[in-house]
Amino acid sequence: MLVCPECAHEWSPSVAPAAETARIYKDANGNVLQDGDSVTVIKDLKLRGGSGVVKQGTKVKNIRLVDEDHDIDCKIDGLGAMKLKSEYVKKAL
């Protein structure tokens, strides 16, 4: 057994550490999202710091998933780069 000198945690060197599980991103309907998918906004979203609005039905192409509070990183035509929450989009067909 090995012992950590700082916290006294003990472990066996023969046991491999557990692999981290990948986070699964789901849209408002429960469909699994992946990088490069296209999504549609399901409700009007007000933009912070401005008077603009992302309208319901706006299609967003080529999303990128990130491990943050707003988990979709994308570019919207006419508005530029922004982050969205997956609970406010649905996967486009």
N, C-alpha and C positions, 0 to 999 in steps of 0.2 A: 504494500500500500504506500502511496505517496501522500504527503501532508503539506498543505500550503502553510508557509511560515507566518503569513499575515492573519488568516482567518481560521486556521486549523481544519479546513475542509480536507477530507480524505477521499481518495479515489484509487482505482486499480489501473495501472498503465496498460493492461491487456484489453480493457474495455474501451471501445471507440466512443467518442462523444456523439451524442444524438445529433443527427443532421437537422438543420432548421427546415421547417416546413414552409413551402412557398405560400404567400398570402393569396387568397382567391378573391378576386374582385367580381362583384355581381351588380347588375343594373337594377332598376326599380321593379322589374318583373321576375328577377331571380336568375336571369341568363348570365352565364359566365362571360366576362369581358377579357380580351387579350390586346396586347400592343398591336396597333395597326387597324383595329376595328373602326367602323363608322357607327356613330350614335346619334340619336335625336333627343333634343331637350323636351321634357314633358311638362314644364311649367315656366312661366315668365320669371326670369332671374334679374333682379336689379343689380346694377354694377356699383360697387363701392367707389366713392370719390368722383362720381360723374352722374350725368343724367341719362345715361344709356341703359338699354334693357336688352337682354338676350331673350328673344321671343320664343314662345312655345312652338315646337315644330322645326326649330333651326337644326339643320343637319351638320354634324361635325365629323370630318373625315380624318383618318390616320391619327387616332389618339395614342397617347403614351401614358402608361400606368406608373405611378410613383407611390412610395410608401409614406404618405403624409395625410393630413386631415382632409384636404381636397386632393383626391387620389387620381384625377385625370388631368393631364397636362396636354393642352391642345392649342390650335390656332383657329379662330373663327373669322371667316371672311367679313371684312368691314370693321371688325372690332380688335383684331390682333390676338396676341398670345394671352391665354388665361388658364386658370385652373377651375375645374368643376368637381362636384361631388358625384359619385356614381349613383346615389339615390335619386338624383334629379334627371337621369337620362335613361333611355331604353335603347337596346341594340337595334340598329337599322338593318333591314333585310336587303 
